[in-house]
Amino acid sequence: MWAYFKWEFKQFFTNKKNLAVYVILLFLALYFALKVAPFYDPIEKVDVAEMEARYKTREDFIKSVEGRTNVHPAVGYALAIFPRWNEFDKARIEAIGNKDYLKYVEATAEWYKYSDAIIVNSGEIFYNPLYYTYGNDYGHADGHYGYGYTGSRFTGYVEENPELSLELFEERTALQTLQRLLNDYLPIVLFISFIFLSVDIVLKDRRNPSLLKGFPIADWKKLCMKGLVAFIGSILSFVPLCVGFIIIGLQNGFGDLSLPVPIYSHIEKNFANMTMGTFLLKNALFISVWILFFIAIILFLSLIVKAEFINLFVSFIVIAAEWFYSDRGMGAYTDIQNYPTSYVQVGQVITGYKNFIYESLHITYQNGLIIVGSCTLIVMILTLIVSQSKRFKLIA
């Protein structure tokens, strides 16, 4: 067994295709760190000019109608809400000017909570205009989510009291960048990499049939060793990505594992914070289960079909399937939570964003682990059963 494991390990890490995958990941990490990350432009950023303009506009309005009687109800409503709004903006402006970052996060946390409470049910006051760009029909809902997320994040800064900085406020630190990427398309990039690394783990044996017949072990044991090597190789694909992480950390700071990560609850319709360390650990576990799932699929198909194209096609269908059936709010009237393909973007599942956009209670981290884990176990059992048949021997 050990001799066969060493053989598979050597074959995996001398495979030119696998080495190319690692090089491509390194290139992507360098490109992102040097060309993309420095130009990240968050919707919710520290923009003093915008704060001052907003504050001055409201202040001028208050002064222009102050003391009047018999004003329009809309004017009366504005007079009721603007003074407190301006208190928060004034505190934020002064805090940034004095570099009193603790005061800034305290005022900012309250500003977002107050703003969201006013805007969410208003048809005349809107969230940051950037939420409504590109014809976004759900701009108001996205603004509500964005303000709630940011308010919860700044509340976490007040409670945890990390080392505060402008980079931290705009989520530019290395750990926050990693968090944002896990909430975006990094899981898909990783899954595609895992698939390419493992796609020929069985079918490559056709190049050395006589040599492999010299290993007197059962096919199912060989498959276990192949799966283990593919799993190790997939985990090591994070190594080239760490180069980009280090570069971003040197530029904007690395952040802290105690940083708050807002998690949305569809039941309570609000946010609660999770530590960055917990968030990353949950992602690592979920991604590991997905690695096993893709490896199991590839091992099974390699026994049945013996064609790399089919391995790629089926694996990519698993990744892309959600794009064919997803629709905003569909969780309220479908069983979308029962499809393993609904859990591909693991970061969005953990943060509750999937629950928010699908309006579902059930697309959760726990359900995702159960469903994807169960599918993995089923495919593994099928692979074990098929491997016992002489018809599907690894080497004919």
C-alpha positions in Angstrom: 0.0 0.0 0.0 2.7 2.5 1.0 4.7 1.7 -2.2 1.6 2.3 -4.3 0.8 5.5 -2.5 4.4 6.8 -3.2 4.0 5.9 -6.8 0.7 7.8 -7.1 2.1 10.7 -5.2 5.1 11.0 -7.5 2.9 10.6 -10.6 0.6 13.3 -9.4 3.2 15.9 -8.7 5.3 15.2 -11.8 2.2 15.4 -14.1 2.7 18.4 -16.4 -1.0 19.2 -16.4 -1.1 19.4 -12.6 2.0 21.6 -12.5 0.4 23.9 -15.1 -2.7 24.2 -12.8 -0.5 25.2 -9.9 1.4 27.8 -12.1 -2.0 29.2 -13.3 -3.2 29.6 -9.7 0.0 31.4 -8.9 -0.4 33.7 -11.8 -4.0 34.4 -10.9 -3.0 35.1 -7.3 -0.2 37.5 -8.4 -2.5 39.3 -10.9 -5.2 39.7 -8.4 -2.9 41.0 -5.7 -1.0 43.4 -7.9 -3.7 44.5 -10.4 -7.1 44.0 -9.0 -7.0 44.3 -5.2 -5.4 47.8 -5.2 -8.3 49.1 -7.2 -11.1 47.6 -5.2 -13.9 50.2 -4.9 -16.4 49.3 -2.1 -19.8 50.7 -2.1 -19.6 51.5 1.6 -16.3 53.4 1.9 -14.8 56.2 4.0 -15.7 59.2 1.8 -15.4 62.4 3.8 -16.4 64.6 0.9 -19.7 62.6 0.5 -20.3 62.9 4.3 -19.7 66.6 4.3 -22.0 67.2 1.2 -24.7 65.1 2.8 -24.3 66.9 6.1 -24.3 70.4 4.6 -27.4 69.7 2.4 -29.4 68.6 5.4 -28.1 71.4 7.5 -29.1 74.0 4.9 -32.5 72.5 4.6 -33.1 72.5 8.4 -32.1 76.2 8.6 -34.3 77.2 5.6 -37.5 75.8 7.2 -36.7 76.1 10.9 -39.4 77.9 12.8 -42.0 77.6 10.1 -45.5 76.5 10.8 -48.0 74.7 8.6 -45.3 72.9 6.6 -46.0 70.0 4.3 -46.0 66.6 6.1 -43.0 65.5 4.0 -41.1 68.6 5.2 -42.2 67.9 8.8 -40.9 64.3 8.4 -37.6 65.5 7.1 -37.3 68.0 10.0 -37.9 65.1 12.4 -35.3 62.7 11.0 -32.5 65.0 9.7 -31.1 66.4 13.0 -30.2 63.0 14.4 -28.9 61.9 11.0 -26.6 64.9 11.0 -25.4 64.2 14.5 -24.0 60.9 13.3 -22.5 62.4 10.1 -20.9 65.3 12.1 -19.4 62.8 14.6 -18.0 60.7 11.7 -16.5 63.7 9.9 -14.9 65.1 13.1 -13.6 61.6 14.1 -11.9 61.1 10.7 -10.4 64.5 10.9 -9.0 63.8 14.3 -8.1 60.2 13.4 -10.1 59.1 16.3 -11.0 55.8 14.7 -12.8 54.4 17.8 -15.2 57.3 17.8 -15.6 56.9 14.0 -16.7 53.2 14.3 -19.1 54.0 17.1 -20.8 56.8 15.1 -20.7 54.8 11.9 -22.4 51.8 13.4 -25.2 54.0 14.7 -25.4 55.8 11.3 -26.0 52.6 9.4 -28.6 51.3 11.8 -30.4 54.6 11.9 -30.2 55.1 8.1 -31.5 51.6 7.4 -34.4 51.9 9.8 -35.5 55.1 8.0 -34.9 54.0 4.4 -36.1 50.3 4.4 -39.8 51.2 4.4 -39.5 54.5 2.6 -40.5 55.0 -1.0 -38.9 58.5 -1.2 -35.5 58.0 0.5 -33.0 55.7 -1.0 -29.8 53.8 -0.2 -26.5 54.5 -1.7 -27.1 55.0 -5.5 -24.5 52.4 -6.3 -26.9 49.6 -5.2 -29.3 50.6 -8.0 -26.8 50.7 -10.9 -27.0 48.5 -14.0 -30.8 48.3 -13.9 -30.8 46.4 -10.6 -34.5 45.7 -9.9 -33.5 44.6 -6.4 -31.4 47.7 -5.5 -33.6 48.5 -2.5 -33.3 45.0 -1.0 -29.6 45.0 -1.7 -29.2 48.3 -0.1 -31.0 47.0 3.0 -28.7 44.0 3.1 -25.6 46.2 2.6 -26.5 48.7 5.3 -27.4 45.9 7.7 -24.1 44.1 6.9 -22.0 47.2 7.3 -23.8 48.3 10.5 -23.2 44.9 12.0 -19.6 44.9 11.0 -18.9 48.3 12.6 -20.8 47.2 15.7 -18.4 44.3 15.8 -15.4 46.7 15.7 -16.8 48.5 18.7 -17.2 45.3 20.7 -14.0 43.6 19.6 -11.9 46.7 19.5 -9.3 45.4 16.9 -6.5 47.5 15.5 -8.5 50.1 13.6 -7.5 51.5 10.2 -9.0 52.9 7.0 -8.1 49.6 5.2 -10.1 47.7 7.8 -13.1 50.0 7.4 -13.1 49.3 3.6 -12.4 45.6 4.0 -9.0 45.8 2.2 -6.9 43.8 4.6 -5.7 40.4 3.5 -8.2 38.4 5.6 -11.1 40.6 4.6 -10.1 40.3 1.0 -10.1 36.5 1.4 -13.5 36.7 3.0 -14.9 38.8 0.1 -13.5 36.3 -2.4 -15.0 33.4 -0.6 -18.3 35.2 -0.8 -17.7 35.7 -4.5 -16.2 33.3 -7.1 -13.1 32.0 -5.3 -14.8 28.7 -4.4 -15.7 28.1 -8.1 -12.1 28.8 -9.2 -10.9 26.4 -6.6 -13.4 23.7 -7.6 -12.4 24.0 -11.3 -8.8 23.6 -10.2 -9.6 20.5 -8.1 -11.4 19.0 -11.1 -8.4 19.5 -13.5 -6.0 18.2 -10.9 -8.0 15.0 -10.4 -9.6 14.4 -13.8 -7.0 11.8 -15.0 -6.1 10.3 -11.6 -7.5 6.9 -12.8 -7.3 7.1 -16.6 -3.6 8.0 -16.6 -3.0 4.3 -15.7 -3.5 3.4 -19.3 -0.1 4.8 -20.0 1.7 2.3 -17.6 -0.5 -0.9 -17.5 2.3 -3.4 -17.2 4.1 -1.5 -14.4 0.9 -1.1 -12.4 0.1 -4.8 -12.6 3.1 -5.2 -10.4 1.3 -3.7 -7.4 -0.6 -6.7 -5.9 -3.4 -4.8 -4.2 -7.1 -4.8 -4.9 -8.6 -2.1 -7.2 -10.7 -0.6 -4.4 -7.5 0.0 -2.3 -5.9 1.6 -5.4 -8.9 3.9 -5.7 -8.6 4.8 -2.0 -4.9 5.7 -2.6 -5.7 7.7 -5.7 -8.4 9.6 -3.8 -6.1 10.4 -1.0 -3.4 11.7 -3.3 -5.9 13.8 -5.2 -7.2 15.2 -1.9 -3.7 16.1 -0.8 -2.9 17.6 -4.2 -6.1 19.7 -4.1 -5.4 21.0 -0.6 -1.9 22.0 -1.7 -3.5 24.2 -4.5 -4.0 26.8 -1.7 -0.2 27.2 -1.5 0.2 29.3 -4.7 -2.8 31.4 -3.6 -1.0 32.2 -0.4 1.5 34.3 -2.4 -1.3 36.8 -3.3 -2.5 36.8 0.3 0.9 37.7 1.6 1.3 40.5 -1.0 -2.1 42.0 0.0 -1.2 41.7 3.6 2.1 43.6 3.1 0.1 46.4 1.3 -2.9 46.8 3.5 -2.3 44.8 6.6 -3.3 41.1 7.3 -6.2 41.8 9.6 -7.1 39.7 12.6 -8.9 36.3 13.1 -11.1 38.0 15.7 -12.5 40.4 13.1 -16.3 40.3 12.8 -18.0 38.7 9.9 -21.7 39.6 9.6 -24.0 36.6 9.2 -27.6 37.1 8.0 -30.5 35.3 9.6 -33.5 34.9 7.4 -35.6 34.0 10.5 -34.8 37.1 12.5 -34.2 39.3 9.4 -31.0 40.8 10.9 -27.3 40.2 11.3 -25.1 38.7 14.0 -21.3 38.6 13.9 -19.1 35.5 13.6 -15.3 35.8 14.1 -13.1 35.6 11.0 -11.4 32.6 12.4 -14.7 30.7 12.7 -15.8 31.8 9.2 -12.5 30.5 7.6 -12.7 27.2 9.5 -16.2 26.6 8.3 -15.2 27.4 4.7 -12.2 25.1 5.0 -14.4 22.2 6.2 -17.1 22.8 3.6 -14.6 23.1 0.7 -12.9 19.9 1.9 -16.3 18.1 1.7 -16.7 19.4 -1.9 -13.2 18.2 -2.8 -14.2 14.7 -1.7 -17.4 15.0 -3.7 -15.6 15.9 -6.9 -13.0 13.2 -6.4 -15.7 10.6 -5.8 -17.5 11.6 -9.0 -14.3 11.4 -11.0 -13.3 8.0 -9.6 -16.8 6.6 -10.2 -17.1 8.0 -13.8 -13.5 6.8 -14.6 -14.5 3.3 -13.8 -17.8 3.4 -15.7 -17.2 5.6 -18.7 -13.4 5.7 -18.9 -13.4 9.2 -20.7 -11.8 12.3 -19.3 -14.2 14.5 -21.2 -17.2 13.0 -19.3 -15.4 13.6 -16.0 -15.0 17.2 -16.9 -18.5 17.6 -18.3 -20.3 16.1 -15.3 -18.1 18.0 -12.8 -18.6 21.3 -14.5 -22.4 20.7 -14.7 -22.4 20.3 -10.9 -20.6 23.7 -10.6 -22.8 25.5 -13.2 -26.2 23.9 -12.6 -27.3 26.6 -10.1 -27.0 29.3 -12.8 -29.7 27.5 -14.9 -32.4 27.3 -12.3 -31.7 30.1 -9.8 -34.1 33.0 -9.5 -34.4 35.6 -6.8 -36.9 34.6 -4.1 -37.4 31.1 -5.4 -36.7 29.5 -2.0 -40.1 30.6 -0.9 -41.9 28.2 -3.3 -39.3 25.5 -4.2 -37.1 23.0 -2.5 -33.9 24.5 -3.8 -32.3 23.7 -0.5 -32.3 20.0 -1.4 -30.0 20.4 -4.4 -26.3 20.0 -3.6 -25.6 22.4 -6.5 -27.2 25.2 -4.4 -24.2 25.1 -2.0 -21.4 25.6 -4.5 -20.7 29.2 -3.4 -19.9 28.1 0.1 -19.1 31.6 1.5 -22.5 32.9 0.5 -24.1 29.9 2.2 -22.2 30.5 5.5 -22.9 34.2 5.6 -26.6 33.7 4.9 -26.5 35.6 1.7 -28.1 32.7 -0.2 -30.9 32.7 2.3 -31.4 36.4 1.7 -31.5 36.3 -2.1 -33.6 33.1 -2.3 -35.8 34.0 0.7 -35.2 30.6 2.2 -34.8 29.4 5.8 -33.0 26.2 4.8 -29.9 26.9 2.7 -27.7 26.7 5.7 -24.1 25.6 6.4 -25.4 22.6 8.4 -27.8 21.5 5.7 -25.1 22.0 3.0 -22.7 19.7 4.9 -25.4 17.1 5.3 -26.5 17.1 1.6 -23.1 17.4 0.0 -21.6 14.9 2.5 -24.5 12.4 1.9 -24.0 12.7 -1.9 -20.3 12.1 -1.5 -20.9 9.0 0.7 -23.4 7.6 -1.8 -21.0 8.0 -4.8 -18.2 6.5 -2.7 -20.3 3.4 -1.9 -21.3 3.1 -5.6 -17.6 3.3 -6.6 -16.7 0.6 -4.1 -19.4 -1.7 -5.4 -18.5 -1.1 -9.0 -14.8 -1.6 -8.3 -15.6 -5.2 -7.2 -16.8 -6.1 -10.7 -14.4 -7.7 -13.1 -16.1 -5.7 -15.9 -14.8 -2.4 -14.5 -11.3 -3.3 -13.6 -8.7 -0.5 -13.4 -6.3 -2.3 -15.7 -7.7 -4.7 -18.2 
